[in-house]
């Protein structure tokens, strides 16, 4: 554990990052390991789990190689039990699993709608239900999105799930506290494998983001690590039920007549 509540660090903590083998989740997992945490990065893809585990170990972290499907409660239970057995407990849970359907409301399929909600929203709930009982004095960090607050065309299912994640975060903070703090990070437009095509170089969407962010560019997954470390650290001991926006100032764009 950190020696002081004034220190923004996850040094000595045991963290599980669901969806931790790609994009934002992977950046957070690697960032936690570099800061001294023992980290388990899990997803459904066995090869990606093994590859990420090697990277975490090279950063000095103890880890567990255990794939996990966030839509399967028993899979989450197996992951939790393995982590508790091998690392002795869980201090931090990050839910960064992702699924998206880029279709208009008029044509998005029932299956795509259900899949996105199952992964993005129900997955957060399952993970909290499964892991919170194993956390004596812990922190949950959910990953939200600008889609929770912006009207982003062709992302109805994704935006609904992320809006639900914000609401769930606030309720979970009330119900799981004071033993477990629950907060969310709301990233802006971040370049990941999921966003690379829709926000590719030269696209209208990319130019709009560049115009409306103060740095004039898309964000990188690594730029969310600091926020995640803060929320997971003892320095955030009085922070719960909050949604921390990290968007390069996009949501602060001035009205243009």
C-alpha contacts under 8 A as a table, 3 or more apart, distances in Angstrom:
res1	aa1	res2	aa2	distance
1	X	10	X	7.50
1	X	11	X	6.52
1	X	12	X	4.91
1	X	13	X	5.75
2	X	5	X	7.06
2	X	7	X	6.88
2	X	9	X	6.74
2	X	10	X	6.85
2	X	11	X	6.07
2	X	12	X	6.71
2	X	13	X	7.95
2	X	233	X	7.80
2	X	234	X	6.85
3	X	7	X	7.52
4	X	7	X	5.55
4	X	234	X	7.39
4	X	235	X	7.77
5	X	8	X	7.70
5	X	233	X	7.91
5	X	234	X	4.79
5	X	235	X	4.57
5	X	236	X	7.73
5	X	237	X	7.22
6	X	234	X	7.31
6	X	235	X	5.01
7	X	233	X	7.64
7	X	234	X	7.06
7	X	235	X	5.63
8	X	229	X	6.85
8	X	230	X	5.51
8	X	233	X	5.69
8	X	234	X	6.96
8	X	235	X	5.32
8	X	236	X	7.95
9	X	35	X	6.64
9	X	229	X	6.15
9	X	230	X	6.91
9	X	233	X	5.40
9	X	234	X	7.52
9	X	235	X	7.77
10	X	13	X	5.44
10	X	32	X	6.54
10	X	35	X	6.24
10	X	36	X	6.43
10	X	37	X	5.58
10	X	229	X	6.22
10	X	232	X	6.69
10	X	233	X	5.31
10	X	234	X	7.92
11	X	32	X	7.95
11	X	35	X	5.66
11	X	36	X	4.07
11	X	37	X	4.83
12	X	36	X	5.89
12	X	37	X	5.02
12	X	38	X	6.86
13	X	36	X	7.67
13	X	37	X	4.90
13	X	38	X	6.21
13	X	90	X	7.86
13	X	91	X	5.89
13	X	92	X	7.23
14	X	37	X	5.88
14	X	38	X	4.83
14	X	39	X	5.94
14	X	87	X	7.21
14	X	89	X	6.96
14	X	90	X	5.24
14	X	91	X	5.17
14	X	92	X	6.24
15	X	32	X	7.93
15	X	37	X	6.87
15	X	38	X	6.18
15	X	39	X	4.78
15	X	40	X	6.23
15	X	90	X	6.12
15	X	91	X	5.91
15	X	92	X	4.46
15	X	93	X	5.81
15	X	94	X	7.59
16	X	39	X	5.83
16	X	40	X	4.74
16	X	41	X	6.08
16	X	42	X	7.59
16	X	90	X	7.24
16	X	92	X	6.22
16	X	93	X	4.97
16	X	94	X	6.22
17	X	20	X	4.94
17	X	25	X	6.50
17	X	28	X	7.83
17	X	29	X	6.28
17	X	39	X	7.39
17	X	40	X	6.12
17	X	41	X	4.86
17	X	42	X	6.27
17	X	93	X	6.00
17	X	94	X	4.64
17	X	95	X	6.11
17	X	96	X	6.92
18	X	25	X	7.21
18	X	41	X	6.25
18	X	42	X	5.18
18	X	43	X	6.16
18	X	68	X	7.81
18	X	70	X	7.65
18	X	93	X	7.71
18	X	94	X	6.10
18	X	95	X	4.97
18	X	96	X	5.62
18	X	97	X	5.81
19	X	22	X	6.78
19	X	25	X	5.53
19	X	26	X	7.40
19	X	41	X	7.00
19	X	42	X	5.77
19	X	43	X	4.93
19	X	95	X	6.73
19	X	96	X	4.89
19	X	97	X	3.97
19	X	98	X	7.04
20	X	23	X	7.79
20	X	24	X	7.57
20	X	25	X	4.06
20	X	26	X	4.34
20	X	27	X	7.74
20	X	28	X	7.48
20	X	29	X	6.09
20	X	40	X	7.95
20	X	41	X	4.40
20	X	42	X	5.34
20	X	43	X	6.41
20	X	96	X	6.72
20	X	97	X	7.45
21	X	25	X	6.40
21	X	26	X	4.69
21	X	41	X	6.05
21	X	42	X	6.37
21	X	43	X	6.33
21	X	48	X	5.86
21	X	49	X	6.09
21	X	52	X	5.94
22	X	25	X	5.91
22	X	26	X	4.78
22	X	27	X	7.60
22	X	192	X	7.98
22	X	193	X	7.71
23	X	26	X	5.51
23	X	27	X	6.39
23	X	192	X	5.01
23	X	193	X	6.47
23	X	194	X	7.84
23	X	221	X	6.20
24	X	27	X	5.15
24	X	28	X	6.24
24	X	96	X	7.01
24	X	192	X	7.24
24	X	221	X	4.76
24	X	222	X	7.30
24	X	224	X	7.42
25	X	28	X	5.17
25	X	29	X	6.16
25	X	41	X	7.95
25	X	94	X	7.88
25	X	95	X	7.87
25	X	96	X	5.19
25	X	97	X	7.40
26	X	29	X	5.02
26	X	30	X	6.10
26	X	41	X	7.20
26	X	52	X	7.68
27	X	30	X	5.27
27	X	31	X	5.94
27	X	221	X	5.76
27	X	222	X	5.33
27	X	224	X	7.95
27	X	225	X	6.73
28	X	31	X	4.95
28	X	32	X	5.99
28	X	221	X	7.88
28	X	222	X	7.11
28	X	224	X	7.25
28	X	225	X	5.12
28	X	228	X	6.93
29	X	32	X	5.19
29	X	33	X	6.31
29	X	39	X	6.37
29	X	40	X	7.51
29	X	41	X	6.23
29	X	56	X	7.65
30	X	33	X	5.09
30	X	34	X	6.19
30	X	55	X	7.44
30	X	56	X	6.04
30	X	59	X	7.77
31	X	34	X	5.09
31	X	35	X	6.28
31	X	222	X	7.61
31	X	225	X	5.98
32	X	35	X	5.07
32	X	36	X	6.53
32	X	37	X	5.44
32	X	38	X	7.71
32	X	39	X	6.99
32	X	225	X	7.74
32	X	229	X	6.91
33	X	36	X	5.22
33	X	37	X	4.86
33	X	38	X	6.10
33	X	39	X	6.12
33	X	56	X	5.98
33	X	59	X	5.98
33	X	60	X	6.87
33	X	61	X	5.44
34	X	37	X	7.33
34	X	59	X	5.68
34	X	60	X	7.49
34	X	61	X	7.92
36	X	60	X	7.45
36	X	61	X	6.90
37	X	61	X	6.26
38	X	61	X	4.59
38	X	62	X	4.81
38	X	63	X	6.05
39	X	56	X	7.08
39	X	61	X	6.25
39	X	62	X	6.48
39	X	63	X	5.35
39	X	64	X	7.84
40	X	53	X	7.32
40	X	63	X	5.06
40	X	64	X	5.54
40	X	65	X	7.29
40	X	83	X	7.72
41	X	49	X	6.56
41	X	52	X	6.89
41	X	53	X	6.93
41	X	64	X	8.00
41	X	65	X	7.96
42	X	49	X	5.68
42	X	65	X	7.63
42	X	66	X	6.41
42	X	67	X	5.33
42	X	68	X	5.83
43	X	46	X	7.48
43	X	48	X	7.61
43	X	49	X	6.41
43	X	67	X	5.32
43	X	68	X	5.06
43	X	69	X	6.35
43	X	70	X	7.90
43	X	97	X	7.64
44	X	49	X	7.96
44	X	67	X	5.28
44	X	68	X	5.06
44	X	69	X	5.09
45	X	48	X	5.39
45	X	49	X	6.26
45	X	67	X	6.47
46	X	49	X	5.08
46	X	50	X	6.24
46	X	66	X	7.69
46	X	67	X	5.58
47	X	50	X	5.17
47	X	51	X	6.09
48	X	51	X	5.04
48	X	52	X	6.00
49	X	52	X	5.27
49	X	53	X	6.06
49	X	65	X	6.31
49	X	66	X	7.05
49	X	67	X	6.24
50	X	53	X	5.06
50	X	54	X	6.43
50	X	65	X	6.01
51	X	54	X	5.31
51	X	55	X	6.68
52	X	55	X	5.07
52	X	56	X	6.26
53	X	56	X	5.03
53	X	57	X	6.10
53	X	63	X	6.47
53	X	64	X	7.24
53	X	65	X	6.43
54	X	57	X	5.10
54	X	58	X	6.15
55	X	58	X	5.10
55	X	59	X	6.49
56	X	59	X	5.14
56	X	60	X	6.67
56	X	61	X	5.53
56	X	62	X	7.60
56	X	63	X	7.18
57	X	60	X	5.01
57	X	61	X	4.87
57	X	62	X	6.19
57	X	63	X	6.88
58	X	61	X	7.29
62	X	87	X	7.67
63	X	87	X	7.73
64	X	82	X	7.53
64	X	83	X	6.53
64	X	86	X	7.34
66	X	79	X	6.19
66	X	82	X	7.76
67	X	79	X	7.49
68	X	75	X	5.43
68	X	76	X	6.10
68	X	79	X	6.55
69	X	72	X	5.47
69	X	75	X	5.83
69	X	76	X	6.90
70	X	73	X	6.91
70	X	75	X	7.19
70	X	76	X	6.40
70	X	97	X	7.66
70	X	119	X	6.47
70	X	123	X	5.19
70	X	126	X	7.34
70	X	127	X	7.13
71	X	118	X	6.33
71	X	119	X	5.97
71	X	122	X	7.52
71	X	123	X	5.79
71	X	126	X	7.87
72	X	75	X	5.29
72	X	76	X	6.63
73	X	76	X	5.12
73	X	77	X	6.26
73	X	126	X	6.41
73	X	127	X	7.96
73	X	130	X	7.76
74	X	77	X	4.92
74	X	78	X	6.12
75	X	78	X	5.12
75	X	79	X	6.31
76	X	79	X	5.07
76	X	80	X	6.17
76	X	126	X	7.81
76	X	127	X	6.68
76	X	130	X	6.78
77	X	80	X	5.09
77	X	81	X	6.07
77	X	130	X	6.19
77	X	131	X	7.99
78	X	81	X	5.22
78	X	82	X	6.11
79	X	82	X	5.20
79	X	83	X	6.17
80	X	83	X	5.17
80	X	84	X	6.12
80	X	130	X	7.38
80	X	131	X	6.43
80	X	134	X	7.99
81	X	84	X	5.16
81	X	85	X	6.05
82	X	85	X	5.12
82	X	86	X	6.10
83	X	86	X	5.27
83	X	87	X	5.49
83	X	88	X	7.06
83	X	89	X	6.65
83	X	90	X	7.31
84	X	87	X	5.43
84	X	88	X	4.61
84	X	89	X	4.29
84	X	90	X	6.59
84	X	134	X	7.82
85	X	88	X	5.55
85	X	89	X	7.39
87	X	90	X	7.74
89	X	134	X	6.63
89	X	135	X	7.14
90	X	93	X	7.49
90	X	131	X	7.76
90	X	134	X	6.29
90	X	135	X	5.59
90	X	138	X	7.51
91	X	135	X	5.76
91	X	136	X	7.58
91	X	137	X	6.72
91	X	138	X	4.61
91	X	139	X	6.43
92	X	135	X	7.87
92	X	138	X	5.65
92	X	139	X	4.89
92	X	140	X	5.78
92	X	141	X	7.67
92	X	232	X	6.31
93	X	131	X	7.49
93	X	139	X	6.42
93	X	140	X	4.72
93	X	141	X	6.20
94	X	140	X	5.85
94	X	141	X	4.71
94	X	142	X	5.73
94	X	143	X	7.57
95	X	124	X	6.21
95	X	127	X	7.54
95	X	140	X	7.86
95	X	141	X	6.49
95	X	142	X	4.91
95	X	143	X	6.13
96	X	142	X	6.67
96	X	143	X	5.42
97	X	119	X	6.90
97	X	120	X	6.62
97	X	123	X	7.91
98	X	116	X	7.87
98	X	119	X	6.51
98	X	120	X	5.84
99	X	115	X	7.53
99	X	116	X	5.29
99	X	119	X	6.39
99	X	120	X	6.55
99	X	158	X	7.58
100	X	116	X	5.77
100	X	155	X	7.43
100	X	157	X	7.46
100	X	158	X	5.66
101	X	108	X	7.46
101	X	112	X	6.21
101	X	113	X	7.27
101	X	116	X	6.98
101	X	154	X	7.76
101	X	155	X	6.46
101	X	157	X	6.89
101	X	158	X	6.91
102	X	154	X	5.08
102	X	155	X	5.42
103	X	107	X	6.40
103	X	108	X	5.14
103	X	154	X	4.56
103	X	155	X	6.46
103	X	156	X	7.78
104	X	107	X	5.54
104	X	108	X	5.91
104	X	153	X	6.87
104	X	154	X	4.25
104	X	155	X	7.06
104	X	156	X	7.15
105	X	108	X	5.53
105	X	154	X	6.68
105	X	155	X	7.98
105	X	156	X	6.09
108	X	112	X	6.65
108	X	113	X	6.65
109	X	112	X	5.24
109	X	113	X	6.15
110	X	113	X	5.17
110	X	114	X	6.07
111	X	114	X	5.17
111	X	115	X	6.03
112	X	115	X	5.07
112	X	116	X	6.18
113	X	116	X	5.45
113	X	117	X	6.35
113	X	157	X	5.46
114	X	117	X	5.26
114	X	118	X	5.93
115	X	118	X	5.02
115	X	119	X	6.14
116	X	119	X	5.36
116	X	120	X	5.77
116	X	121	X	7.85
116	X	157	X	6.25
116	X	158	X	6.27
116	X	161	X	7.32
117	X	120	X	5.28
117	X	121	X	5.26
117	X	122	X	6.37
117	X	157	X	6.63
117	X	158	X	7.23
117	X	160	X	7.84
117	X	161	X	5.47
118	X	121	X	5.88
118	X	122	X	4.79
118	X	123	X	5.95
119	X	122	X	6.09
119	X	123	X	4.84
119	X	124	X	7.72
120	X	123	X	5.68
120	X	124	X	6.59
120	X	158	X	7.53
120	X	161	X	5.83
120	X	162	X	7.11
120	X	165	X	7.81
121	X	124	X	5.28
121	X	125	X	6.63
121	X	161	X	5.20
121	X	162	X	7.03
121	X	164	X	6.56
121	X	165	X	5.88
122	X	125	X	5.00
122	X	126	X	6.14
123	X	126	X	5.12
123	X	127	X	6.08
124	X	127	X	5.23
124	X	128	X	6.18
124	X	142	X	7.34
124	X	165	X	7.45
125	X	128	X	5.21
125	X	129	X	6.11
125	X	168	X	7.88
126	X	129	X	5.11
126	X	130	X	6.10
127	X	130	X	5.19
127	X	131	X	5.90
128	X	131	X	5.33
128	X	132	X	5.42
128	X	140	X	7.77
129	X	132	X	5.90
129	X	133	X	7.40
130	X	133	X	6.77
130	X	134	X	7.90
131	X	134	X	5.41
131	X	135	X	6.81
132	X	135	X	5.23
132	X	176	X	7.53
132	X	180	X	7.12
133	X	136	X	7.52
135	X	138	X	5.27
135	X	179	X	7.64
135	X	180	X	6.95
136	X	179	X	5.98
136	X	180	X	7.24
137	X	179	X	4.89
137	X	180	X	5.69
138	X	179	X	6.48
138	X	180	X	4.68
138	X	181	X	6.32
138	X	232	X	7.95
139	X	180	X	5.38
139	X	181	X	4.70
139	X	182	X	5.86
139	X	183	X	7.86
139	X	231	X	7.43
139	X	232	X	5.47
139	X	233	X	7.94
140	X	180	X	7.10
140	X	181	X	6.10
140	X	182	X	4.64
140	X	183	X	6.34
140	X	232	X	7.20
141	X	182	X	6.00
141	X	183	X	5.13
141	X	184	X	5.28
141	X	185	X	7.05
141	X	228	X	7.08
141	X	231	X	6.93
141	X	232	X	6.97
142	X	165	X	7.48
142	X	169	X	7.23
142	X	182	X	7.62
142	X	183	X	6.33
142	X	184	X	4.55
142	X	185	X	6.38
143	X	165	X	7.98
143	X	184	X	5.57
143	X	185	X	5.09
143	X	186	X	6.23
143	X	187	X	7.56
144	X	148	X	7.11
144	X	162	X	5.33
144	X	163	X	7.68
144	X	165	X	6.29
144	X	166	X	6.58
144	X	184	X	6.20
144	X	185	X	5.75
144	X	186	X	4.59
144	X	187	X	6.75
145	X	148	X	5.67
145	X	159	X	7.75
145	X	162	X	6.00
145	X	185	X	7.73
145	X	186	X	4.68
145	X	187	X	5.30
145	X	188	X	6.60
146	X	149	X	5.65
146	X	150	X	5.92
146	X	186	X	6.19
146	X	187	X	6.39
146	X	188	X	5.62
146	X	189	X	7.73
147	X	150	X	5.08
147	X	151	X	6.77
147	X	152	X	6.25
147	X	155	X	7.72
147	X	158	X	7.21
147	X	159	X	4.57
147	X	160	X	7.93
147	X	162	X	6.50
147	X	163	X	7.31
148	X	159	X	5.19
148	X	160	X	6.82
148	X	161	X	7.75
148	X	162	X	4.93
148	X	163	X	4.06
148	X	164	X	7.77
148	X	166	X	7.37
149	X	159	X	7.98
149	X	163	X	7.04
152	X	155	X	6.01
152	X	156	X	7.71
152	X	159	X	7.62
153	X	156	X	7.16
155	X	158	X	5.24
155	X	159	X	5.79
156	X	159	X	5.26
156	X	160	X	5.99
157	X	160	X	5.17
157	X	161	X	6.17
158	X	161	X	5.14
158	X	162	X	6.21
159	X	162	X	5.08
159	X	163	X	6.01
160	X	163	X	5.15
160	X	164	X	6.13
161	X	164	X	5.00
161	X	165	X	6.15
162	X	165	X	4.76
162	X	166	X	6.40
163	X	166	X	5.28
163	X	167	X	6.53
164	X	167	X	5.10
164	X	168	X	5.92
165	X	168	X	4.97
165	X	169	X	5.96
166	X	169	X	5.16
166	X	170	X	6.62
166	X	184	X	6.96
166	X	243	X	6.98
167	X	170	X	5.36
167	X	171	X	6.47
168	X	171	X	5.14
168	X	172	X	5.89
169	X	172	X	5.17
169	X	173	X	6.11
169	X	182	X	6.02
169	X	183	X	6.02
169	X	184	X	6.61
169	X	241	X	5.98
169	X	242	X	7.70
170	X	173	X	5.20
170	X	174	X	6.65
170	X	182	X	7.37
170	X	183	X	7.49
170	X	240	X	7.90
170	X	241	X	4.37
170	X	242	X	6.93
171	X	174	X	5.23
171	X	175	X	6.28
171	X	241	X	7.46
172	X	175	X	5.03
172	X	176	X	5.62
172	X	177	X	7.84
172	X	182	X	6.42
172	X	241	X	7.64
173	X	176	X	5.52
173	X	177	X	5.64
173	X	180	X	7.33
173	X	181	X	5.72
173	X	182	X	4.75
173	X	183	X	7.29
173	X	240	X	5.96
173	X	241	X	5.00
174	X	177	X	5.61
174	X	178	X	7.97
174	X	241	X	7.39
176	X	179	X	6.53
176	X	180	X	5.40
176	X	181	X	7.07
176	X	182	X	7.84
177	X	180	X	4.88
177	X	181	X	5.82
178	X	181	X	6.58
181	X	237	X	7.80
181	X	239	X	7.35
181	X	240	X	5.18
181	X	241	X	7.42
182	X	240	X	5.36
182	X	241	X	5.65
182	X	242	X	7.67
183	X	231	X	6.94
183	X	239	X	7.66
183	X	240	X	5.46
183	X	241	X	5.08
183	X	242	X	5.00
183	X	243	X	5.96
183	X	244	X	7.77
184	X	241	X	7.69
184	X	242	X	6.23
184	X	243	X	4.57
184	X	244	X	6.11
185	X	227	X	7.25
185	X	228	X	7.22
185	X	243	X	5.62
185	X	244	X	4.80
185	X	245	X	5.97
185	X	246	X	7.16
186	X	243	X	6.34
186	X	244	X	5.75
186	X	245	X	4.53
186	X	246	X	6.06
186	X	247	X	7.67
187	X	190	X	7.03
187	X	224	X	7.35
187	X	245	X	5.97
187	X	246	X	4.93
187	X	247	X	5.53
188	X	219	X	7.30
188	X	245	X	7.39
188	X	246	X	5.92
188	X	247	X	3.76
188	X	248	X	7.00
188	X	250	X	7.13
189	X	209	X	7.23
189	X	218	X	5.75
189	X	219	X	6.03
189	X	247	X	6.61
190	X	195	X	7.27
190	X	218	X	5.62
190	X	219	X	4.39
190	X	220	X	5.41
190	X	221	X	6.24
191	X	194	X	7.85
191	X	195	X	5.77
191	X	196	X	5.88
191	X	199	X	7.76
191	X	218	X	6.27
191	X	219	X	6.09
191	X	220	X	5.61
191	X	221	X	6.91
192	X	195	X	5.24
192	X	196	X	5.79
192	X	220	X	7.66
192	X	221	X	7.07
193	X	196	X	5.32
193	X	197	X	7.91
194	X	197	X	7.41
195	X	198	X	5.48
195	X	199	X	5.82
195	X	200	X	7.84
196	X	199	X	5.44
196	X	200	X	5.36
197	X	200	X	5.06
198	X	203	X	7.76
198	X	205	X	7.36
199	X	203	X	6.20
199	X	204	X	7.98
199	X	205	X	5.67
199	X	206	X	4.86
200	X	203	X	5.68
200	X	206	X	6.35
201	X	206	X	6.42
202	X	206	X	6.42
202	X	207	X	6.64
203	X	206	X	5.16
203	X	207	X	6.32
204	X	207	X	5.14
204	X	208	X	6.18
205	X	208	X	5.13
205	X	209	X	6.39
206	X	209	X	5.24
206	X	210	X	6.22
206	X	218	X	7.51
207	X	210	X	5.01
207	X	211	X	6.08
208	X	211	X	5.10
208	X	212	X	6.24
209	X	212	X	5.23
209	X	213	X	6.05
209	X	216	X	7.36
209	X	217	X	6.68
209	X	218	X	6.66
209	X	250	X	7.42
210	X	213	X	5.63
210	X	215	X	7.64
210	X	216	X	4.22
210	X	217	X	4.46
210	X	218	X	6.54
211	X	216	X	5.89
211	X	217	X	7.89
212	X	216	X	7.00
212	X	249	X	7.58
212	X	250	X	5.41
212	X	253	X	6.06
213	X	216	X	5.06
213	X	217	X	6.60
213	X	247	X	7.56
213	X	248	X	5.21
213	X	249	X	5.27
213	X	250	X	4.67
213	X	253	X	7.48
214	X	217	X	7.99
214	X	248	X	5.77
214	X	249	X	5.69
214	X	250	X	7.28
215	X	248	X	6.40
219	X	223	X	6.81
219	X	247	X	7.47
219	X	248	X	7.32
220	X	223	X	5.50
220	X	224	X	7.73
221	X	224	X	5.78
221	X	225	X	7.47
222	X	225	X	5.43
223	X	226	X	6.83
224	X	227	X	5.51
224	X	228	X	6.40
224	X	246	X	6.97
225	X	228	X	5.08
225	X	229	X	6.10
226	X	229	X	5.12
226	X	230	X	6.19
227	X	230	X	5.15
227	X	231	X	6.29
227	X	244	X	7.66
227	X	246	X	7.85
228	X	231	X	5.27
228	X	232	X	6.08
229	X	232	X	5.13
229	X	233	X	5.83
230	X	233	X	5.13
230	X	234	X	7.92
230	X	235	X	6.65
230	X	236	X	6.20
231	X	235	X	7.80
231	X	236	X	5.49
231	X	239	X	7.48
232	X	236	X	7.06
233	X	236	X	5.78
233	X	237	X	7.46
234	X	237	X	5.11
235	X	238	X	7.94
236	X	239	X	5.05
236	X	240	X	7.99
237	X	240	X	7.90
239	X	242	X	6.88
246	X	249	X	7.76
247	X	250	X	5.60
247	X	251	X	7.08
249	X	252	X	5.12
249	X	253	X	6.69
250	X	253	X	5.53
